[in-house]
Amino acid sequence: MRVGVLSGELSDVAPVTYSDYVAAQLGSTSPVTVSPLRNDRDPKQGELTIIDIVPNAPAGSADYERLAALLDDAASSFADGTIVLRPGDVEGTHSYVYTVQSSATFSTAEGLIVVGVSDTPAPDHPVVSDTVVTAQTRHELASGIDVVTGKVQWPTGDLDTLQLSLWGDTPGFTVDGRRISGEAPAAGIIVPFTLTGTDAAGAAVTSYGFLRVPAFDDMRVQLRSGIDPVEVGEEKTVEVAVGELLDLDAADRVEVRADDALAVQRANASCATTGGGHVSYTAGREAPWSDTCSVSVRLAGQKRWSVVAVPFAILPKDPQAILNPISRTVPPGETQTIDLLGETVGWEGGRVGDVSVLDFASAYGGGSFLVTLAGDSLTVEARADARPGTRETVRLSVSSYGGLTSTITLVVGIAAPDAPRGATFGFTCDVSKGATCLIPAVGRVGEYDPFAGKPGSGLTIVSVGTAGSVVCPVTTVTLAGPTQLAASWPAGQKPVGGECVVVFTVQDAQGRTGQGQLTLDVLGYPQTPASITTQSYTASSVRVLVTLGNAAQAHPAVTGVTILENGAPIAADCTRGAVGFGCVIAGLVNGEKHSYTARAVNSVGESLDTTAVTSWAYQPPVASGLTATPVFDAATTSDVKGAVEVSVDSAADTAGFRVLNTGQYVARSGATTVFDIQLDVGPRTVQLVPVSRFQPPTTGGSDGDQLSVGVQVAGRPRYDAPGAATASAEQATLTGAAFNANFSTKPASQVWGAWLSGTPTCSMTPAGEATLTGAGVVTSTSNVIDGLTQYKQYKVAVCGAAGFGAALSSPQEVITWGATGAPGGTLTYTIATTPTHPQANVDFFGIASAPSPTVGPAFTPSYFANGFGWTSDFQLDENLTPGAMVRGCLAFNSTYCTETAPLTATTAPNIVRVTFPVAECVALDALPAANVSNGVGTVTPDTVSVPGSVVYRVVWGAGYDMLSTSERVYPVCTPEPDPGGGDPPPDPPPGG
C-alpha cells in the first residue's frame, strides 16, 4: 500500500455530491422519492444533512413556482435525507438544486436532482443492497433478519407493496414479511431472494438480492459504530474492558489475546493486556492527542483473531487548540458568513482554553471571491463573474497556542437560473451633425442585470441584430464597442429622417444572454407633402389643406408649410391639423380662380413643391331663424306620430330646403318659408339644409350649412296603468291610473266616471280639456266618485287630455258595498219527533221545518252546516254536529256576504238515523248490533222483557229525549236438531 500525504494547503473537506436522476410518467399521482445522500460522501466521515432545496429555475418565475409546488414538504424529510416530489403535468426535464452540510466540518456543497418527465411509463424497478450477517446480528437470524428496510430504493414505487420470497432451493430458510430466518451453517451461506410488485404504470417488476452469511470463523469482530474515544489524561493511565466496546450480542463470549506490548501510534504511549479481557493504556506526554491501541480479539470457538483499534483521546494538561479546515459553496453574487470560532476551532480532548487569545488572520489570493475578516467572522462574497465549480483557498492562521494554520476552501456554486435583459430605449440622431452617431446602450434605465451591484457584474453588448448589423431605410446600426452602438446613413443632398428599431444582445457576468431594443429616431429633411386641396371657402377667402403624407414622418417634425402662387410665396394663415396643415388665403374675389402649390418646412429646411391646385372663393347659401312648433292635427296626430310647424328665413340666393328628417324638399316661398312635417313623438331635432343657386369650387352639391332646432313632438295621450278601483256603499275611488301626456307640455286635465253598462265617450274640448259623456255615467273632477247606488257593479275609469287628443283608461269593475248586519226572520228549524221509514230496518227523524231568514232585496240566503259548508239550501249531516249558520250574499256576486247568524233547533239539534239489524231471527250467542247516527242514542238488546224474543230499543241521549220511541223486536232463532238422534253414550268406566 502506498500512502500520499498532502500539504495542509491542499486539504479540501467539501462534501462530494453526485447528481441523482429519476424518470417519471407525465401526470402520475404516484410520489417520487429520492435519497440523494446515499451516493454523496463526506471526506471527514461526518454525517451529511440536507439544509435546503430549491427549483433550478429563475426565482419568481412561473416555472419556479410550478416546480416548488411539486415538492411535497410534508412527506420530505431533511433529517432522513429523503425528498418527495410529484412529476407534474409538463413534459421534459427539470431539476432541483439541493445543499448539504457536513456535521464534522460545517462544510457545504450543492447537488442536483434531475427529473425526466415523459408521457410513456418510466422504467423503474427496486434496487436492492445485499444484507450481510455480522458477528453481532448472527443471533437474529433464527428469528428473522429484515432484508428490505433501509436496503431497497424504489423512487416511484411503494415498498409496502413488494412481496419477499426465496429464489431457488435454500433449505432451512423461510420468509415472513420482510424477514428471512433460518440457522446459519458454520461454513456460511448465500441466500438469494426476490422482491416482486407492480410499478406506478401497472407493470410487474422483480428485483433480486442476497442475504450473505459468512462462515463463523470469517466473521470479523469489530468496534461498535459511533463509539466515542476513551478519554485519558496526559501522563495518566486508564484500564478498559475491551468487550464493552465491541459490536456483539450480550450472549457472546469474547477472548482477548494476552500481549505485554500492544501497538500504539504515539511515541510516549504504551498499551498492554491486564487479564480478564482488559487492556491498560498509558498516555505519556505531549502531542499527538489521539491514539489507538491494537487489540487481538475473537469469539469463543473461532480460530482466527480480529484486530480492533481501541481509540483514545488524550486530555492535555494545558488546552490545545485545533484549527480545522472547512469548505463552503457560494453561488455567484451571493454572500455567506463563516463563524470561525464555532466552525473551525476545536480543542484536543475537549479541554477548552481561552478563546479570547484567538487572533484570526486570513490570506486570500484568488479572484473569484471577496473575502472580509472581522474578528471571528469571515464574510465571503462570490463575484458575479465567478465561474461555477471554481475552487480557491483562503489561508487561515492563529498566532496563539503555538501558531495554528488551516484552510478554507471556497467553491463557486451553481448560478441561480436567470437571464439578463437589455434596456428598451429611444435615441435621436441628427443627419446634419455628421455621417455617424454613437449611441450608449448599456447602463440605461430598464435593463436588467441579475448581478447588479455585485462585484464583477455588468452587461456587455455581444451582437447587433441577427447578422451583426441592422439595416433600415434611413440608417444602418452596428456594434461600436462593449457598451455602444453606431448609426450611419446614406450620403445625399437631403437625407430624409425616420425611425429604426434595433434589437441587440447583451450578456451578463456568467455569459448568459438577453435582448435589448433601441428605437432610433433619425432627424432629416422632410419629404414633399402628399397634396394640396381645397378644404373650405368663404365669399372672400379659401382654405386649402396641405396633406403631409410621408412628410409627417420627418425627423425633426414638420413645423409648418409655405403656400406659393406661380412659384412665389404668398401670405397664408396656416394651422396644424390631423393630416397636415389648413391654410386660409384671404382677400379673394368670389369666383375668381387661382393656382397654388405648397412646401413642408422643418428645422432642417424645406421640401420640394407639391402639384398645383385650382381654387376660388365661394359663398354658400345661408338660412336662419329656424323654429319648430308642435301642433295638433286631428287627421295625423296619433300616439306615435305628431305634427310640427317649421319656419325658416333665407336670402334670395337660396333655391329651397331639404328636410333631412323626412327626405322631402321644400321650395323657398319668400324671406320666411313655413310648412308642416310629421315626426315621431318625443324630443326630436328638425334638420334642414338650404340649397344654393350656385356651384361651390369643390366637388359635391351646392348645399349650405345644416340648420337644426329641437322640438318636443307631442302625440295623443294614453294611460300607462289603469289603476285600481275600490268602493264603499255609494262611492267609488280609482287610484294609480298613470296618465301619460305623450310629450305634451300643455296643461293636462282629467275627468273620472263610473257607469253600469255600455262605454261612455272620452273626448277633448276645443280648449284642450277632457270630457266624459254617455248615458248613466256619473263623473267627478277627482278620483272619488260620489252618488252611486249601493249594491251595484260599476265600471270605473278616467278620461285625460293635454291639448293633443283624449284617452280613456281601461275600465275597472267595482261593487258598491256597505256594512250590513246578519239576516233576521225565523232563525230556527225543527226536527221531526216521529220517524219515517226509508227502509224496513231504518227509523229516520228528518227536518220537519227549515229556517226562514229575511235578507235584503239584492241578497239571497246562504246556509252553513258541518259536512256541507255554505249552500243555497238548508241541509244537515246526520253524522256531524250541525253548527248551523245563515248569511245573506249578493245575488250577482256571492263573494259579497253579510254577517252570519246562528240557527237554533226547536226540538232535536240534528237529524237522526237509526239502523236495526236486517234479520228474521237472532241468535242469543251472536246478537247483531244496531246503530244510532252520530252516537246521539244507544241500543242495548233486551232478551228478558219478551220471552222468546229480543227487543232492540233506543235510549236517547241529552237533547234528543223528545224523540218518540224507536225499537224493533226479533224472535230468537230455533237451534238446529242433533243429527245423531240423541245424547251420546256415556264414557266407559276406567279399565272397562
Secondary structure by P-SEA (a helix, b strand, c coil): cbbbbbccccccccbbbbbbbbbbcccccbbbbbccccccccccccbbbbcccccccccccaaaaaaaaacccccccccccbbbbbbcccccccbbbbbbbbccccbbbbbbbbbbbcccccbbbbbbbbbbbccccccccccccccccccccccccccccbbbbbccccccccccccbbbbbbcccbbbbbbbbbbbccccbbbbbbbbbccccccccccccccccccccccccbbbbbcccccccccccbbbbbbbbcccccccccbbbbbccccbbbbbbcccccccbbbbbbbbcccccbbbbbbbbbbbbcccbbbbbbbbbbbbcccbbbbbccccccccccccccccccccbbbbbbccccbbbbbcccbbbbbbcccccccbbbbbbbbbccccbbbbbbbbbbccccccccccccbbbbbbcccccbbbbbccccccccccccccccccccccccccccccccccbbbbbccccbbbbbbbbccbbbbbbbbbbbbbbccccccbbbbbbbbbbbbbccccccccccccccbbbbbbcccccccccccccbbbbbcccccccccccccccbbbbbbccccccbbbbbbbcccccccccccccccccbbbbcccccbbbbbbbbbccccccccbbbbbbbbbccccccccccccccccccccccccbbbbbcccbbbbbbbbbbcccccccccccccbbbbbbbcccbbbbccbbbbbbcccccccccccccccccccbbbbbbbcccbbbbbbbccccbbbbbbccbbbbbcccccccccccbbbbbbbbbbcccccccccbbbbbbcccccccccccbbbcccbbbbccccbbbbcccbbbbbbbcccbbbbbbccccccccbbbbbccccccbbbbcccccccccccbbbbbbbccccbbbbbbccccccccccbbbbbbbccccbbbbbbccccccbbbbbbbcccccccccccccccccbbbbcccccccccccccccc
